Amino acid sequence: MAAPLSQDLRHRLMQAVEAGSSAREAARRFAVSESAAIKLVRRVRKTGSTAPARIGGYRKPLLAGHETLLRELVAAKGNVTLAEIKTEPAARGIEAGCLATNWHMLRRLGLSHKKIA
């Protein structure tokens, strides 16, 4: 993923557009892509700021809020498989995602990998 344009360059691009240049002309002048200039102009008109948008972020785990159920499943069966852990929430209408999703949630909860087959 490319890094955002510097704040100085963003400011100069917007000054050129405000002085009458089109976004495409300003892009050529400052050697940036046309789409970057167009998106910057659109962003400034919408928010009033030249600051870049936040890159990345945190995504809440699919099984967040169902920790008790997962703990009960692991405690009820000594040797529970990830497939069993996936099917039980699904039977209750809970989207469990893939096996890796379940494994990551169990690791997050600190449940021993030795209990899970």
Sequence and secondary structure as in RCSB ss.txt:
>XXXX:A:sequence
MAAPLSQDLRHRLMQAVEAGSSAREAARRFAVSESAAIKLVRRVRKTGSTAPARIGGYRKPLLAGHETLLRELVA
AKGNVTLAEIKTEPAARGIEAGCLATNWHMLRRLGLSHKKIA
>XXXX:A:secstr
      HHHHHHHHHHHHTT  HHHHHHHTT  HHHHHHHHHHHHHHS  S    S     TTTT HHHHHHHHH
H TTB HHHHHHHHHHTT     HHHHHHHHHHHT  GGGB 
